[in-house]
Amino acid sequence: MSKSLSTTYVKLVLTALFWGATWIAGRVAVQEASPFAIASWRFLLAAAILGALLVSREGWPKWSGRDWLLLAALGLTGVFFYNVFFLYGLRRVEAGRGALVTASIPALIALIDWLWFRLPMSPKKAAGVALALFGCLMVVTRGHPTQLLNGGIGGGELLLVGAALSWVSYTLASRYCAARFSALAMTFGACFTGWLMLTAAALADGSLFAFGAMSWRGWTSIVFLALFGTVIAFTWYCEAIGRIGTTRTASFINLVPLFAVLLGALVLGERLDAPVLAGGAIVITGVLLTSRSAEKKSALAAPGIV
């Protein structure tokens, strides 16, 4: 049992590493190809592998038209919109800074739970939400919050805020779907329906097969996004939820922005200034307060497709 738990924790650290590295891979890929094309090929590969896993473990799915509509909602929010905002944002914003922006997602979910679903908000959780959102503002404005008032925030930062809100929407939709589908089925359905939408968009803008200038780094990035960032990381994450529970599993998500910042510096030579790093530290502190408060919610550990 001890060895099994140790293996689980190692896999969770690697999962956080892979998800952190998706920001680096995405940053590399979008310099060489259209975000629509990159995301389309990524999720084609991911959906093919996840579909094979689903059939081998649960058999051929027998979903109704309503089931497909629910899965399409996941694909629209967690795959299509998230990746459009994520990849187009990475064309303008450093990978490490982008990851620090989306680190505020658990706090945003907690805020919506309180405002929309009227769930309890303890003082500790409220403090965590406020800290995380303030830290996110520091990261977005590079330590100058007054830019929010004079329109000084760039389009890339706004796109990454859109990515965070898309993932919040995906998480909320996944709560409803969790009663009807397994985690594997939900993620396959989201990947497959999202791939259809991304492919239609890539065909519309003529970029689906426009890879003439793609280098080996670009292709490697797409394969990494599909294989390590989606299939392997998702599988290990869901295994961990079954073995150690959602709360302890979700706590490892806090490592994702840290890995993204470190890998951005090592691989891409990114250097984030002190106000951005301070804002990132505030975000992570706020999220830790939020997730460790008395009203821990399993929805903060929604299956990942980052």
QUIWO-V160956 format. One record per residue. N is the residue number from 1. SS is DSSP state (2 for helix, 1 for strand, 0 for the rest). D_LAST is the distance of its C-alpha to the last C-alpha in whole Angstrom. Layout:
N:SS:D_LAST  N:SS:D_LAST
//
This chain:
1:0:30  2:2:30  3:2:29  4:2:26  5:2:25  6:2:25  7:2:23  8:2:20  9:2:20  10:2:19  11:2:17  12:2:15  13:2:15  14:2:14  15:2:11  16:2:11  17:2:12  18:2:10  19:2:7  20:2:9  21:2:10  22:2:7  23:2:9  24:2:12  25:2:12  26:2:11  27:2:14  28:2:16  29:2:15  30:0:16  31:0:19  32:0:20  33:0:19  34:0:18  35:2:14  36:2:15  37:2:17  38:2:14  39:2:11  40:2:14  41:2:15  42:2:11  43:2:11  44:2:15  45:2:15  46:2:12  47:2:14  48:2:17  49:2:16  50:2:15  51:2:18  52:2:20  53:2:19  54:2:20  55:2:23  56:2:24  57:2:23  58:2:24  59:0:26  60:0:26  61:0:24  62:0:27  63:0:25  64:0:27  65:2:27  66:2:25  67:2:23  68:2:21  69:2:21  70:2:19  71:2:17  72:2:17  73:2:16  74:2:13  75:2:12  76:2:14  77:2:12  78:2:8  79:2:8  80:2:11  81:2:12  82:2:8  83:2:8  84:2:12  85:2:12  86:2:9  87:2:11  88:2:14  89:2:14  90:2:13  91:0:17  92:0:18  93:0:17  94:0:17  95:2:13  96:2:14  97:2:16  98:2:13  99:2:11  100:2:14  101:2:14  102:2:10  103:0:12  104:0:14  105:2:12  106:2:14  107:2:17  108:2:17  109:2:16  110:2:19  111:2:21  112:2:21  113:2:22  114:2:25  115:2:26  116:0:25  117:0:25  118:0:28  119:0:27  120:0:28  121:0:27  122:0:29  123:2:30  124:2:28  125:2:25  126:2:26  127:2:27  128:2:23  129:2:22  130:2:24  131:2:23  132:2:20  133:2:20  134:2:23  135:2:21  136:2:18  137:2:21  138:2:23  139:2:20  140:2:20  141:0:23  142:0:24  143:0:26  144:0:28  145:0:27  146:0:30  147:2:29  148:2:27  149:2:31  150:2:32  151:0:29  152:0:28  153:0:24  154:0:23  155:2:21  156:2:18  157:2:17  158:2:18  159:2:15  160:2:13  161:2:14  162:2:14  163:2:10  164:2:11  165:2:13  166:2:11  167:2:9  168:2:12  169:2:14  170:2:11  171:2:12  172:2:16  173:2:16  174:2:14  175:2:17  176:2:20  177:2:19  178:0:18  179:0:22  180:0:22  181:0:20  182:0:19  183:2:15  184:2:15  185:2:17  186:2:14  187:2:11  188:2:14  189:2:15  190:2:12  191:2:11  192:2:15  193:2:16  194:2:13  195:2:14  196:2:17  197:2:17  198:2:15  199:2:18  200:2:21  201:2:19  202:2:20  203:2:23  204:2:24  205:0:24  206:0:25  207:0:22  208:0:21  209:0:23  210:0:24  211:0:23  212:0:27  213:0:26  214:0:22  215:0:23  216:2:22  217:2:20  218:2:18  219:2:18  220:2:17  221:2:14  222:2:13  223:2:14  224:2:12  225:2:9  226:2:10  227:2:12  228:2:11  229:2:7  230:2:7  231:2:11  232:2:12  233:2:9  234:2:9  235:2:13  236:2:14  237:2:12  238:2:14  239:2:17  240:2:17  241:2:17  242:2:20  243:2:22  244:2:22  245:0:20  246:2:18  247:2:19  248:2:19  249:2:16  250:2:14  251:2:16  252:0:14  253:0:11  254:2:14  255:2:14  256:2:10  257:2:12  258:2:15  259:2:14  260:2:12  261:2:16  262:2:18  263:2:16  264:2:17  265:2:20  266:2:21  267:2:19  268:0:20  269:0:22  270:0:21  271:0:23  272:0:22  273:0:25  274:2:26  275:2:26  276:2:22  277:2:22  278:2:24  279:2:22  280:2:19  281:2:21  282:2:22  283:2:18  284:2:18  285:2:21  286:2:21  287:2:18  288:2:20  289:2:23  290:2:21  291:2:19  292:0:23  293:0:25  294:0:27  295:0:25  296:0:22  297:0:20  298:2:18  299:2:16  300:2:14  301:2:13  302:0:11  303:0:9  304:0:6  305:0:4  306:0:0
//
